[in-house]
């Protein structure tokens, strides 16, 4: 019989932190670039110069993505009883930094999101 080593809780903490950082980048990208959210994003941007600037800036969107992930994290572990404004700011800054770095990496790789062209899909289906 083989015995498999079990994971230590410290191993899971590192993995969780990595997932949280990636969640910040993914959330920021979704808010700023996703075609899925284009309609509500454009609607908000047409109504407010402040929101236009907020949604145009990777640092800004990343900050609020970090705060959102922090609120999810702290809500799941302490029910907001031990809310710490310093951590709120630190998580926001972490979200800003990782989102800006993620954007820089995507720009360096010349990453272009695939736009969904529903008219082309309908044409392709009709030709089959």
Beta strands, then each sheet from edge to edge (+ up, - down):
end
